[in-house]
């Protein structure tokens, strides 16, 4: 499987996480970290450099530029 397909699959899993109940806190922590990692990945792909601060999970902008 190519990396692009793996990332798309991870996105589907994280998106489904919002709709499904979790079994425990460990799963919530895992899927939260995956969502953060994918947001940082998207930011770095768009801007060509890693973010200097946290990235908003809703809009994908830096937290200082976010108005969500």
BELVEN-V366001 format. One record per residue. PSI is psi in radians with two decimals (NA if undefined). BURIAL is 1 if it has 9 or more other C-alpha atoms within 8 Angstrom, else 0. D_FIRST is the distance of its C-alpha to the first C-alpha in Angstrom with 1 decimal. Layout:
{{PSI:BURIAL:D_FIRST} {PSI:BURIAL:D_FIRST}}
This chain:
{{2.36:0:0.0} {2.75:0:3.8} {-0.64:0:6.6} {-0.70:0:8.4} {-0.66:0:6.5} {-0.72:1:6.8} {-0.72:0:10.3} {-0.68:0:11.1} {-0.72:0:10.5} {-0.71:1:12.6} {-0.75:1:15.1} {-0.73:0:15.5} {-0.79:0:16.2} {-0.68:1:18.7} {-0.69:0:20.3} {-0.46:0:20.8} {-0.65:1:22.3} {-0.55:0:25.3} {-0.37:0:26.2} {2.49:0:25.9} {2.56:0:28.5} {2.71:0:27.5} {-0.60:0:28.7} {3.07:0:29.8} {-0.54:0:30.1} {-0.71:0:27.3} {-0.70:1:24.7} {-0.74:1:26.4} {-0.75:0:26.2} {-0.89:0:22.5} {-0.53:1:21.6} {-0.76:0:24.2} {-0.67:0:22.7} {-0.74:1:19.2} {-0.73:1:20.9} {-0.76:1:22.9} {-0.70:0:20.0} {-0.63:1:18.2} {-0.74:1:21.7} {-0.70:1:22.2} {-0.81:0:18.9} {-0.76:1:19.9} {-0.80:1:23.4} {-0.63:1:22.3} {-0.69:0:20.2} {-0.72:0:23.3} {-0.17:0:26.0} {0.13:0:24.5} {2.71:0:25.9} {2.66:0:25.5} {2.64:1:27.8} {-0.19:0:31.3} {-3.07:0:31.5} {2.66:0:29.8} {2.36:1:27.9} {2.34:1:28.9} {-0.33:0:26.3} {-0.86:0:27.9} {-0.24:0:28.4} {0.09:1:26.3} {2.90:1:29.5} {2.59:1:31.1} {-0.62:1:33.3} {-0.34:0:36.4} {-0.03:0:35.6} {2.46:1:34.5} {0.49:0:37.0} {NA:0:35.1}}
